[in-house]
Amino acid sequence: MEFRKDKSSILYFILAIVCFLAIISSLSVSLFEPLFRKVNYGQRLPILNATYIFVLWIIEIIAILVISFKTFKIDILGLKRKDKEELSVIRILILFLMTLVPIFLISGILGWKLKIVDDLGERITGDFLTYQLCEYGKAIPKMFLVTMMIKLSQEAFDKIFITKYFIPWGGIFTMFTFGLYELLTIHQRFSVLYFFFPLIYGTIYFISKKNFLTTFFLSYLIYLL
């Protein structure tokens, strides 16, 4: 491994941290909870919270993408990449397995049923279904920000560390930021697994030849299912 000084990597690190701070900004929902509790005697509080966070993240994503491209000429989504290549059959199979393995692992822990089925439960009320749909929708911008973190931090490390071996720097960075944040703040059965999931997302990013949208879509499926 060879170290190389590249000041441009600092900008990528800063943008990756900004994405992480955008995720943390969801905590600001607590400021509006007293107001939300007044709506229908607080019965819509979970739905209003999820809606607020969803809208907040969408606005922040748009702001980060526009500023990155207009100001720093960084195409985070890679929409203008000229070196796009079709994935080989082997890479597609690896991506398929990397997506299924964690899903089957969680499914096995739940008694061989999908997490999304376990979340909904057996008796689904209209309000609960609406809330769950809002939660699944909220996960879309969250995983979009996570994928942005992986791409930006991977680019930053690739600029300063030269090696012929693949190291999922983006996944490692995201694991010790987003993954650790989820582990400490979201208490659920799979918190420990979710801590390590960014390593899988980061490896998917490499296997997919740094395709942002493919990484986002597969990561979202793993996180959701």
Secondary structure per residue as TSV (DSSP state, phi and psi in degrees):
chain	resnum	aa	ss	phi	psi
A	1	M	-	360.0	134.1
A	2	E	E	-118.2	133.8
A	3	F	E	-92.9	136.5
A	4	R	-	-133.4	132.0
A	5	K	-	-75.7	122.9
A	6	D	-	-145.6	101.9
A	7	K	T	-63.8	-22.9
A	8	S	H	-65.7	-21.1
A	9	S	H	-64.6	-28.3
A	10	I	H	-60.3	-40.5
A	11	L	H	-62.6	-40.9
A	12	Y	H	-65.4	-40.0
A	13	F	H	-62.3	-44.3
A	14	I	H	-60.7	-44.3
A	15	L	H	-65.7	-37.1
A	16	A	H	-63.9	-41.4
A	17	I	H	-67.1	-36.9
A	18	V	H	-61.0	-41.0
A	19	C	H	-61.7	-40.9
A	20	F	H	-65.3	-42.0
A	21	L	H	-64.2	-32.3
A	22	A	H	-63.5	-39.3
A	23	I	H	-63.9	-44.5
A	24	I	H	-65.3	-26.6
A	25	S	G	-60.2	-15.0
A	26	S	G	-62.2	-20.7
A	27	L	G	-63.8	-18.6
A	28	S	G	-65.4	-11.0
A	29	V	G	-60.6	-26.3
A	30	S	G	-62.9	-24.4
A	31	L	G	-68.7	-27.0
A	32	F	T	-101.9	-4.3
A	33	E	H	-59.2	-40.0
A	34	P	H	-57.9	-35.4
A	35	L	H	-72.1	-44.5
A	36	F	H	-63.6	-31.5
A	37	R	T	-66.6	-19.3
A	38	K	T	-81.0	-11.8
A	39	V	G	-84.6	117.1
A	40	N	G	52.7	41.4
A	41	Y	G	59.0	31.6
A	42	G	G	81.8	0.9
A	43	Q	T	-70.4	-20.5
A	44	R	T	-101.5	12.1
A	45	L	H	-56.8	-50.6
A	46	P	H	-59.7	-39.3
A	47	I	H	-68.5	-43.1
A	48	L	H	-66.2	-38.0
A	49	N	H	-61.5	-48.0
A	50	A	H	-63.3	-40.2
A	51	T	H	-64.9	-43.5
A	52	Y	H	-59.5	-47.3
A	53	I	H	-64.3	-41.2
A	54	F	H	-59.0	-49.9
A	55	V	H	-63.9	-41.6
A	56	L	H	-59.8	-47.3
A	57	W	H	-65.2	-39.0
A	58	I	H	-61.3	-45.1
A	59	I	H	-61.8	-42.9
A	60	E	H	-67.4	-39.0
A	61	I	H	-61.8	-47.3
A	62	I	H	-60.1	-42.9
A	63	A	H	-62.6	-45.1
A	64	I	H	-64.6	-44.2
A	65	L	H	-63.1	-45.2
A	66	V	H	-66.3	-47.3
A	67	I	H	-64.1	-41.2
A	68	S	H	-60.8	-42.4
A	69	F	H	-80.0	-46.2
A	70	K	H	-71.7	-40.0
A	71	T	H	-91.3	-43.7
A	72	F	H	-110.2	0.0
A	73	K	-	58.9	35.0
A	74	I	-	-105.6	116.6
A	75	D	-	-92.5	87.3
A	76	I	T	-60.9	-40.4
A	77	L	T	-75.8	-14.1
A	78	G	-	66.6	29.4
A	79	L	T	-71.0	-23.5
A	80	K	T	-105.8	19.6
A	81	R	-	-64.9	135.0
A	82	K	S	-99.9	-6.8
A	83	D	-	-105.6	26.8
A	84	K	-	-67.5	135.3
A	85	E	-	-127.2	149.7
A	86	E	-	-72.2	142.6
A	87	L	-	-76.9	141.3
A	88	S	-	-73.3	164.9
A	89	V	H	-60.9	-39.2
A	90	I	H	-62.8	-43.7
A	91	R	H	-64.4	-40.2
A	92	I	H	-62.6	-41.7
A	93	L	H	-64.7	-41.1
A	94	I	H	-63.6	-43.5
A	95	L	H	-62.6	-39.1
A	96	F	H	-61.9	-45.2
A	97	L	H	-68.4	-40.3
A	98	M	H	-65.5	-25.3
A	99	T	H	-82.3	-39.8
A	100	L	H	-75.6	-37.1
A	101	V	H	-58.0	-52.9
A	102	P	H	-64.8	-32.5
A	103	I	H	-65.6	-43.4
A	104	F	H	-68.9	-32.9
A	105	L	H	-62.9	-48.8
A	106	I	H	-67.6	-38.0
A	107	S	H	-61.2	-40.8
A	108	G	H	-63.8	-40.4
A	109	I	H	-63.1	-32.9
A	110	L	T	-86.7	6.2
A	111	G	T	86.5	34.4
A	112	W	S	62.4	52.2
A	113	K	S	-142.2	149.1
A	114	L	-	-63.5	147.4
A	115	K	H	-59.2	-37.5
A	116	I	H	-63.7	-33.2
A	117	V	H	-71.8	-40.6
A	118	D	H	-65.8	-36.7
A	119	D	H	-62.0	-40.6
A	120	L	H	-73.3	-29.9
A	121	G	-	76.2	-172.0
A	122	E	S	-90.7	-36.4
A	123	R	S	-110.8	108.7
A	124	I	-	-106.6	119.7
A	125	T	-	-91.8	164.1
A	126	G	H	-61.8	-42.7
A	127	D	H	-66.0	-41.2
A	128	F	H	-67.1	-39.7
A	129	L	H	-63.3	-41.8
A	130	T	H	-62.0	-42.4
A	131	Y	H	-62.5	-45.7
A	132	Q	H	-63.3	-39.7
A	133	L	H	-63.7	-38.3
A	134	C	H	-64.1	-38.9
A	135	E	H	-65.7	-41.7
A	136	Y	H	-66.4	-37.9
A	137	G	H	-66.9	-39.3
A	138	K	H	-63.0	-29.7
A	139	A	H	-69.1	-20.7
A	140	I	H	-64.1	-56.9
A	141	P	H	-66.2	-29.8
A	142	K	H	-61.9	-48.6
A	143	M	H	-71.4	-24.7
A	144	F	H	-66.1	-43.7
A	145	L	H	-65.2	-38.5
A	146	V	H	-62.6	-43.4
A	147	T	H	-64.6	-37.5
A	148	M	H	-62.5	-40.6
A	149	M	H	-61.6	-44.1
A	150	I	H	-62.2	-47.1
A	151	K	H	-63.4	-48.7
A	152	L	H	-66.2	-44.2
A	153	S	H	-70.1	-34.2
A	154	Q	H	-64.1	-43.3
A	155	E	H	-62.7	-39.9
A	156	A	H	-62.9	-48.3
A	157	F	H	-67.9	-37.2
A	158	D	H	-62.9	-26.4
A	159	K	H	-76.4	-25.3
A	160	I	H	-110.1	-17.0
A	161	F	E	-120.0	118.2
A	162	I	E	-103.8	118.9
A	163	T	-	-149.2	151.8
A	164	K	S	-85.6	-7.5
A	165	Y	S	-100.1	150.4
A	166	F	-	-83.4	128.1
A	167	I	-	-125.3	122.3
A	168	P	-	-74.9	66.8
A	169	W	H	-55.3	-42.7
A	170	G	H	-61.4	-40.9
A	171	G	H	-67.4	-40.2
A	172	I	H	-64.9	-46.8
A	173	F	H	-60.0	-44.8
A	174	T	H	-70.0	-32.4
A	175	M	I	-64.1	-42.9
A	176	F	I	-86.4	5.7
A	177	T	I	-119.3	-77.7
A	178	F	I	-63.0	-46.2
A	179	G	I	-60.9	-43.4
A	180	L	H	-67.7	-38.2
A	181	Y	H	-61.5	-44.9
A	182	E	H	-64.2	-40.3
A	183	L	H	-62.5	-38.1
A	184	L	H	-85.7	-25.2
A	185	T	H	-109.2	-25.2
A	186	I	-	-110.8	108.3
A	187	H	-	-95.6	104.6
A	188	Q	S	-149.7	175.3
A	189	R	T	-60.4	-32.3
A	190	F	T	-107.3	21.5
A	191	S	H	-59.1	-40.7
A	192	V	H	-65.7	-41.7
A	193	L	H	-63.9	-42.6
A	194	Y	H	-63.9	-26.3
A	195	F	H	-62.4	-37.9
A	196	F	H	-89.2	-15.3
A	197	F	H	-56.2	-36.1
A	198	P	H	-56.1	-27.2
A	199	L	H	-63.8	-38.5
A	200	I	H	-67.2	-44.3
A	201	Y	H	-59.8	-42.5
A	202	G	H	-65.3	-35.1
A	203	T	H	-72.3	-36.8
A	204	I	H	-59.8	-39.8
A	205	Y	H	-58.7	-40.0
A	206	F	H	-72.1	-48.4
A	207	I	H	-61.1	-34.7
A	208	S	T	-82.9	11.3
A	209	K	T	60.0	45.1
A	210	K	S	59.1	39.8
A	211	N	-	-88.0	113.6
A	212	F	H	-63.0	-51.0
A	213	L	H	-66.1	-37.5
A	214	T	H	-64.2	-43.7
A	215	T	H	-61.7	-44.3
A	216	F	H	-62.9	-47.4
A	217	F	H	-63.1	-47.1
A	218	L	H	-69.3	-37.0
A	219	S	H	-64.3	-39.7
A	220	Y	H	-64.6	-40.9
A	221	L	H	-62.4	-43.2
A	222	I	H	-63.3	-46.1
A	223	Y	H	-65.0	-36.2
A	224	L	H	-81.3	-46.4
A	225	L	-	-89.0	360.0
